[in-house]
Amino acid sequence: MENLGPYATVWSDDYPVPVFIWNGPFSSWISAVGNAGTVPGRYVYQTQFLIDSADPCTARLEGTWMLRSSGVDILLNGQSTGVTNTSELPYKVAESFAIPSGFVKGLNTLTFIVEDSNESPTDMPATYTGLRVELRGVGQALPAGLPTIMTQPGNCTVREGGKTLLSVVALGRPPLSYQWLFNGQAMSDPNATQRTLKLGTVNAASAGSYTVVVTNSSGSVTSEAGVLTVVPANQPPVSTGYKTSTLQDQPLDIPISRLRWTISDPDGDPTYFTSVATSSDNAGTILDVGGATITYMPPAGFTGVDRFTFTIEDELAATATAEVQVEVVAK
């Protein structure tokens, strides 16, 4: 289950927070990571499930939920189900619920809204939020017939060395099986018999056409092609460096805009000045003044060439360092 916090974690099975009952074989407590879960207010948790082999009109979802304070609502596909959890001990007793309608073909989204306040029972830690859910779903199988593909694999563009997913949503009487093809040939990858094909460490040889054959007892259908385009790996930005001069024992103001003019990117990505060193090769000091100017102060009595670095970044977070060279001239 995904916490839209957006940070979620599963509490340790070895030592859960006191008072909350132990994690079980079918579910575990989840919460916001770190101190993201210590603030009173509403927390939203979300999960998705697929209805691909049952009639959604006959589907029914049952389950239990446990939480720290109170359950405000459960949403199915964005619509309120009217289910709440206001039991006296929601962190110790699993509250049952049922959702008898509102399901759709393909992906369905289930959202849990919980609210935590500063007021906690005396035996309850006041600094944690948490949710634990168990679900069971039933529905009548679809009638016999060829599978139908509801969502086709899409085209995508990935940088070399990156990762991507190709997926399909098919409907049909169970069981459904999948076989992914690359440029018309069956793939041997372990993921190639799943609904979702995971491609890791993409390279130039990964570029091409991907289709999937979906099969049940009535026969097979083949999806439309999803075309993967692979572009070169992101290159970090570069700088020509910056040269300037100042007098002995004289501070020097350098507009950051001048440093930005030295930066370029091999991929044409936007570039940014991000930080500057606090000292130079010869123990001079550098101050970042309000983000618009940096001030260099040469060491006392020093003359000659001194250097310090600054950091640059592109929009894809590739970084590099560049150099400022200052000639300190005797008075």
N, C-alpha and C positions, 0 to 999 in steps of 0.2 A: 504494500500500500504506500502511496506517495503522499508525503506531507507537503502541502503547497506553501509552506513557511518561508523559503523553499528548503530549509535544512532539516533533515530527519535522521534519526538514529534508532537502533534497537537497543534497549537496555540490556546490560550484561545478564546472561543466564546464570552466571556464577554468583552474582551479588546484586539482585534487583534493589531498587530503592525500598526501604522498609515500609511496611503496611500494605503496599500493593502485593497481590498474590503472585506466586511464582509463574514464570512463563511456562506454557504447556507444549505438548507435541504438535498442536495445530495452529497456535498463534503465539505472538509475543507482544509485549508492550512496545510502542514506538512513541517518540517524542521529538521535539525540536532539538537540534544539536546545541550543546554548550548552553550559554546563558540566553540563547534565543527562546528557550522555553520557560524562562523565569519571570516573564512580564505578564501581569494579569490582562485578560482580554480574550478575544475569540481566536481559535485556531482551526484551520480548515485542512482536512485530510482527504485525499482522493485516490481512488483506484479505478481501473478499467477492467472489463471482462468482455469476452466475445460470445455472442450467440450465433453460431454458424450451422448447427445441426438440429436445432429445435425451433418450433414455431413460437415466436415471441409472444403471441397472443395467449399462449398456454403457460408461459413461464411464470415462476413464482420464486421469490428469494426469501429465505429465512435465515436468521442469525441471532447473535448476541453481541452486545457491546458493553465495554467497561471503560471508565474514564475517571478523571480526577475530581471534577466538580459537577458539571451539568451538561447534558447533551441537548443542544438547541434544535437541531433538525438533521434529517437525512434527505439528501436530494438525489433523485434518479434522473439522469440526463438533464440536469439543471432545474428540475421541477420538485417542489417540496412534496414529501410523502406524508408530512404531518407527524412523523415519528419523533418523540422526544425521550429523554432519559433524565428523570428527576428523582431517582431513588435515593434513599438516605445514605447508602454506602455504595456508590457507583464504582468505587475502586476495589471493592471486595466481592460484590455480587454481580454476576452477568445478567444484564437485562435483555430479554428476548424481544425480537421485532419480526415483522413479516411485511413484505412488499409484494402485493398480488398482481400489479399491473404497471404499465408505463414503459415496458421494454421495447426495444427496436431491433431490427435485423442488424447484425454486425456488432460493432463496438458500442458498449454501453458504459456510462460513467456514473460512479457512485461516490457521493461526497458526504462526509461527516463533518458537521459543524459543532464544536464544543466550546464551552466558555468556562474560563477559570478566573476566580476572584481572589482577593487577598484574604478572604475569610475561609479558613480551613478547619476541619475537625482537629481536636487537640492531639490526636495520634497521627496526624497527616503532615508530611513535609510541606511547607508553604511555598517552596521554590521550584516545584516541578509540575509540568503538565504532562499528560499521557493519554494514550488511547490504545485499546486492544479490541479486536473484532474477529469473530469467526462467522463464516458465511456458508450456506448450503443452497444450491439452486436445483430446480427441477423444471421439466417441460416436456411436452410431447414431441417425439422425433418428427422431422419433416417427412413427407411422403416420398416414395421411391421416384427416382428421376435423376438425370444428369446434374452434376453440380453447376451452379451459376456463380460467376465471379462478380462480386459487388464492387470491390475496390481494386483497380489494376495497379501493378507496380508503376511507380512514377520515374521520370527521368531525373537524374541528379548529376551534379558536378562536384568533384572532391579533389582536394589537393593531394599530390603524391605523398604517401606516408600517413594519410589520414584514415578515418574509419567511416563506414556508412551502413545503413540498413535498407534492404529492399523487402517489401512485404505485400501481401495480397490478402483480401478478405473474400472468402468463398462460402457459399451456402449450399447445403445439400444433406441428404440423409446420411447419417454416420455409418461406418467411420469414413472420414476424409483423409486421404494421403496426399503428400506433396512431393514433387521432384523438380528442382530448379535446373534450368538449362542455361549454359553460357555459349552464346553464338551458335545455338542449336544443338549443343552437345551436353549430355547429362553430366552434372557436376558430382564429384566424389567428396566434396567438403562435408563434414559432419552436419553442418547447418542446412545442407541442401535438401533435406527431407522435412523441413519445418515450414510453417507458414511464413516465418520471417527469416530472411537470409542475412546473416551478419558478415560483413566484409571488413576485415581488419588489415592494417598496413597495406593500403591500396598502392599499387604501382602502375606503370604505364601498361603492363600486360593485363591489368584488370579492366581496362576500358573495353566496352563492347555492349552487346545486347543480352539482356537477361529476361527469360520467360520462365513460367512455372506451369507444370501440368498438375491439375487437381483431379483426383480419381476417387470414385466410390463404386459400389456394386453395380451401378447402372452404366458406368463408362467413365470417360475422361474428357476434360476440356483444357484448353491451353490459353493462358493469359495473353494479353497484349504485351509487347516488349517494353521493358524499361531500359533506357540507354544510359550507361554510366560514362561520363566524360571525366578524364583525369587530367588535371593541369599541374604544372611543375610545383614542387614544394615551395612554401613561402621562404623568401630570402630576407635576411635582416636588413635594416636600413644602413646606409653608409654616410660618412661625413668627410669632407675634405680637410676638416680641422680649421682652427682659427688662430691667426697670428696678430699680435698687437704689442704695444710697448708702454712703459710708464717710467717715471723718474724714481730714483732711489728713495726709499721710505715714503713714497707717495701712493695712496690708494688709487685703484683704477676701477671705475664703473664700466661694466660691459652689458649692454642691452641683450636680453635673451633672444630678441628678434634677429640679431646678427648671427647668433649661433644657429638659429633655425634655418637661415639662408644657406648654411653649409651642408644641410641634410638632404639626401635623396633616397629613393627606394627602387631597387631593381625591378620590382613587380608593379611599380606605379601606385603603391598603397599610400594613403595619407601617413604622415610622420609627425612625431611629437618630441619635444624636449621634455625629459622627465625629472632629471635630478643632476646635481653637480657635486663633485668631491668637496670635502670640507677643508682639505689641506693640499698643498702642492708638493712637488718632488723635493723642494728645498725648505719645507716647513713653513711656507707662506700660508695665510688663511684665506678662505673663500666664504662669503656670506651670500645666501640667496635672499635678496631683498624684495619681498612682496610678490615674487613670481614674475616680475617684469625685468629686473636687473640683478646681476650678481656683482659683488664687489670683491676684488682681489687686493690683498694687502701683502706686499713682499716682506720677507724676513728683515729684521732691523739690520741696516748696514749692507744688505746684500746687493750685489750687482752681477749681471750676467743673464743667462737664459733660464727661466723657470717654466715648469709645465704642470698642468692639472687636467683632470678628465671630467667629462660630462656624459650622461647616459641618454640614449635616444631609443625610440620605440616606434613600430608601425602599428596599424590598427588591428593586426592579428597577434599582437603582443610579442613579436620578435624584437629582441633588444641588441644593442651594440654600444660600445664606448667610443668616444672621440676625444681629441686632445686640443687644449688651448695652450699656445706657446706665448709667453710674455717675456720680452726683452726688457730687463731692468737696467736703466742707463744711469751712470753716476751723475750727480748734480754738478 
